[in-house]
Amino acid sequence: MSTSEQNLSDEFEGELPAEEKPRLTFTPDVPLAIHYGHKLDMTDRDPVKMNDHVKVFFQDVFAEPDGSHSIDGVWRTSFNTFVATKYWCYRIITAICGVPTAILCGIYFACLSFDYIWCIMPCLRAYVIELQCLGKLFSLCVRTFFDPFFESVGRIFGGMRISHAREDNKPFSA
């Protein structure tokens, strides 16, 4: 065994180094997500910008063209009412539905992951194995029956010559 192989086998034998071991114990003072290597960013809550299309501001909904302006106080009050209503309505809905929705989504994605890992991928792998077997059988049939047949037909028609002639003996034009 070479030195590099020995070093490689030493790395993977025995226990993982302490910094690489998965932490499965739960300590009450550390959030559970940190045990899985995730930290919660409280400032940028959409780091991959997956919900940019949901950003709705007052100006996106209401716009008064020149010549059709309402009273300034009405416009300001409408703005403040829209912003406050949207803010507090979202807060109340998330306070009531946020945790149950997170639980349901957690269950859904856990089931989806389970289904994909333990059902779909093994079935697809079995299907690919079966297709490879059928592909070999199909290839064998083609090589055994069709290749000789079409080779014979090709040799029969390969010696034929076709010439075009007109009955009125005028030159043939395309």
C-alpha positions, 0 to 999 in steps of 0.5 A: 500500500502506497503512502497516499493510500495509507493516508487516505485509509487512515482518514476514513478509518475510525471516528470522524474528527470532532469538528466533522462529527454531526451534532445530534444532541440537543441543548436548550440554549442552542437553536435546533437549526444550528445543529444541522449547520444552518444559521438564521439571518434575521436581517435578510430573510429572502437571501435567494430572492425567491419572493421578489415578485411579492414586493408590493408598495403603495406606488405599485398599486395606486398611481394618480396621473397628472390632472387627476390628483386627489387632495394631498391629505387624502393621498397621504392618509391613503398611503399611511393606511395602506402601509399600516394595514398591509404591515399589521395584517401580514403580522397578524396572519403570520402570527396565527398561521406561520407556525402551523404552516411551517409544521405542515411544510416541514411534514410535506417536505419530509414526506417528499424527501422520503418519497424521492429517496426511498420510493422514486429513485429506487423505482427509477433505478430498477426501471433503468436496469430493466430497460438495459436488459430489454435494450440488449434483447432488442439489440440482439433481435435486430442483429439476428433478424433485421440486419441480415434481412435489410443487408440482403434487400440492400444488395438486391436493390444496390445493383439496380440502375434507373434511367429516365427517358421521355417517350417523345425523345425530347431532352429531359429538363428538371 
